[in-house]
Each structure stands twice: as structure tokens, then as C-alpha cells.
Amino acid sequence: MKEERLNIPSKRTIKYKSYKGEISPEVDNIINRDFHAATLNSKWLTDITEFAIPAEKLYLSPVIDCFDGMVVCWNVSTTPDSILVNKMLDEAISTLSPSEHPIVHTDRGCHYRWPGWIERMDNAGLTRSMSKKGCSPDNSACEGFFGRMKNEMFYGRIWTDVSIDDFIYQIASYINWYNTERIKQSLGFMSPVEYRHNLGLIT
């Protein structure tokens, strides 16, 4: 091929990265890879993952409760901007009782270092925790959720001719199934919702 001067065109895939430098002072890694929580809404994890389908790229931002892996809330958008994470955080905060003030662990992405995020955290009395730069194991429980989700509903399927709205519906359906029906060995082979029902935490 070299002798005949033949080239195969290829599309370069650029992995989404949210790190934009040290926008605001760093905070301590309070979670320190301890993803166990004795009570609900005491430790939350969040991050952003990308789904690339033929129609367009989509970005999912969830809040995961370390207590049982429940997806507390989530937001999805075609742009990974501050609106995506701020709206998600507002909805998550609205689920808390006045006495609940979880630690919220993130990576060092710019979304979690801009004034809008920090102001919301402070106003709700939430504590920020942040991974080391480029250290995905520091937020491995959230990364694990993304991996399971993509293996179970995304990879191995053809998404040609699937619209953005239809794909968002698929995401919503999966998260609902994950919370209400998908059993976990660590929860005694119950889903997060069943586990909370069993403990009398929800009716």
C-alpha cells in the first residue's frame, strides 16, 4: 500500500475531557475511595459520560448515592456545559430533607469548579470532595455505573436512525429499570428501590 501510495481514511475519535485547568482552588479528596455509606444521602458521586450515536453526541450527568447505588437524579444534554450539571444538582438538592447534607464527590472537571456549582453547594450546605487530577479510580464507583450501563444498554446495538429524543427515552428507561428492578448482590439481591422499601426508608 505504501508503494502504491494508498491511504485508508479513518475518523479520529476524540475522548471527551472536562478538565480545563485549575479554574478555582482544589478541595480535599474526602471520599478517598471509600464508597461505602451507612445512611442514604450521606455520600454522593457524580461525573459526566458521553454517548456517541449517529444522530449526535449526548452527555449524561447523574448523581449516584453510595448507600445503595441509587441514581438519585440525572440530566442529559447535547452539550457538556454548566447547565447540564447545575440543573442536575438543583434537582438532587430538591430531594433532600433539611437535615441531609451529603458529601458530593467529583473529578476536577471545570463544571465542578465554576462559581455556579460552588454557590449551589454552599447554599445547600453540601461538602465538596474532589479526585486527584487524571485519577479515575478516585471516582471508580461512578465510573462503574457508567460501565455497567453502557454494557447493558448501549454497546452491541445499532443506533442508526435513532433520534435524540428516542435515545434519551432509552436512557430514562434504563435508569428506571436500574433503580427499580436490577438486583445487586450487595443489596441482598434486591434493587435499590426494593432495598429501601425493605428497610422502611421509603413507602
C-alpha positions in Angstrom: 0.0 0.0 0.0 2.9 2.3 0.8 4.5 1.6 -2.6 1.2 2.3 -4.4 0.6 5.4 -2.2 -2.7 4.1 -0.9 -4.2 5.5 2.2 -7.2 4.4 4.2 -9.2 7.3 5.6 -10.0 7.0 9.2 -12.1 9.0 11.7 -10.2 10.0 14.8 -12.2 9.6 17.9 -11.6 12.4 20.5 -12.5 11.3 24.0 -14.4 13.9 26.0 -12.5 15.6 28.7 -13.8 18.2 31.1 -10.5 19.3 32.7 -9.7 22.8 31.7 -7.0 23.7 34.2 -7.0 25.0 37.8 -10.0 27.3 37.5 -10.6 27.6 41.2 -8.8 26.2 44.3 -8.8 22.5 44.7 -10.6 20.8 47.5 -9.6 17.7 49.5 -10.5 14.2 48.4 -12.7 13.5 51.5 -14.2 10.3 50.0 -10.7 8.9 49.5 -12.1 5.8 47.6 -14.4 4.9 50.5 -17.6 4.4 48.6 -19.5 2.8 51.5 -22.2 4.8 53.2 -24.1 3.7 56.3 -27.0 6.1 55.6 -28.7 7.3 52.4 -27.8 10.8 51.1 -24.5 11.0 53.0 -22.2 10.4 50.1 -23.0 11.3 46.5 -20.9 10.7 43.4 -21.2 12.4 40.0 -19.5 12.6 36.7 -20.3 13.0 33.0 -20.2 10.3 30.4 -20.5 10.6 26.6 -22.7 8.6 24.3 -21.9 8.9 20.6 -24.7 7.8 18.3 -25.1 8.6 14.6 -27.6 11.4 15.3 -25.4 13.3 17.7 -23.3 13.1 20.8 -25.2 13.1 24.2 -23.8 13.7 27.7 -25.3 12.1 30.8 -24.8 13.6 34.2 -26.2 11.5 37.2 -25.9 11.6 41.0 -25.2 8.2 42.5 -25.9 7.5 46.2 -23.2 5.4 47.8 -25.7 4.0 50.2 -27.1 1.6 47.6 -26.1 2.8 44.2 -29.4 4.5 43.5 -29.4 7.1 40.7 -30.8 10.0 42.7 -31.4 12.1 39.6 -29.9 12.7 36.2 -29.7 15.1 33.4 -28.8 14.6 29.7 -27.8 17.2 27.1 -26.2 17.5 23.7 -23.6 19.9 25.3 -21.5 19.1 28.3 -21.8 22.5 29.9 -22.5 24.0 33.3 -26.3 24.0 32.6 -26.2 20.2 32.4 -24.6 19.7 35.8 -26.2 22.7 37.6 -29.7 21.5 36.6 -28.9 18.0 37.8 -27.6 19.3 41.1 -30.7 21.5 41.7 -32.9 18.5 41.2 -30.8 16.4 43.5 -30.8 19.0 46.2 -34.6 19.2 46.0 -34.9 15.5 47.1 -33.0 16.2 50.4 -34.6 16.8 53.8 -33.4 19.9 55.7 -31.2 17.6 57.9 -29.4 16.0 54.9 -26.1 17.4 53.7 -24.2 14.9 51.7 -20.6 14.9 50.6 -20.6 15.3 46.8 -17.6 13.8 45.1 -16.5 14.8 41.6 -13.4 14.8 39.4 -11.6 18.0 38.6 -13.7 18.9 35.7 -14.4 22.6 35.0 -18.1 22.2 35.7 -17.4 21.5 39.3 -15.1 24.4 39.8 -17.2 27.2 38.3 -19.0 29.7 40.6 -22.5 28.3 39.8 -21.7 24.8 41.1 -19.8 26.1 44.1 -22.6 28.5 45.0 -25.2 25.8 44.9 -23.1 23.5 47.0 -22.5 26.2 49.6 -26.2 27.3 49.7 -27.3 23.7 50.3 -24.7 23.0 52.9 -23.1 20.3 50.9 -19.4 19.3 51.2 -17.2 19.1 48.1 -14.8 16.3 47.6 -12.6 16.0 44.5 -10.5 13.3 42.9 -6.8 13.8 42.1 -6.1 15.0 38.6 -6.5 12.3 36.0 -7.1 9.6 38.6 -10.3 7.8 37.6 -10.1 5.2 40.4 -10.8 8.0 42.8 -14.4 8.0 41.4 -14.5 4.4 40.4 -17.9 3.7 41.8 -19.4 6.3 39.4 -17.3 5.0 36.6 -18.5 1.5 37.4 -22.1 2.7 36.9 -21.3 4.1 33.5 -19.6 0.9 32.5 -22.5 -1.3 33.5 -25.0 1.0 31.8 -23.1 1.0 28.5 -22.5 -2.8 28.6 -26.2 -3.4 29.3 -28.0 -0.9 27.1 -25.5 0.7 24.7 -22.7 -1.4 23.4 -23.5 -4.1 20.8 -26.6 -2.3 19.5 -27.1 -0.4 16.2 -28.3 3.2 16.8 -28.6 4.2 13.2 -31.9 6.1 12.6 -32.4 6.5 16.3 -33.3 10.1 17.1 -32.0 12.1 20.0 -35.4 12.0 21.7 -35.7 8.3 21.3 -32.2 7.8 22.7 -33.0 10.0 25.7 -36.0 7.8 26.3 -33.8 4.7 26.2 -31.5 6.3 28.9 -34.6 7.1 31.0 -35.9 3.6 30.7 -32.6 2.1 31.7 -32.1 4.3 34.7 -35.7 3.5 35.9 -35.0 -0.2 35.4 -31.7 0.1 37.2 -33.3 1.7 40.2 -36.4 -0.4 40.5 -35.7 -3.8 39.0 -31.9 -4.5 38.5 -30.9 -6.6 41.5 -27.5 -6.3 43.2 -25.8 -9.0 45.3 -24.5 -6.3 47.7 -28.2 -5.4 48.5 -29.3 -9.0 49.1 -30.3 -9.5 45.5 -32.7 -6.5 45.6 -32.8 -3.4 43.5 -32.1 -0.1 45.2 -35.8 0.8 45.4 -36.7 -2.7 46.8 -33.8 -2.3 49.3 -35.1 1.0 50.6 -38.6 -0.4 50.8 -37.3 -3.4 52.8 -35.6 -1.0 55.3 -38.6 1.1 55.6 -36.8 4.2 54.2 -39.5 4.8 51.5 -43.1 3.8 51.2 
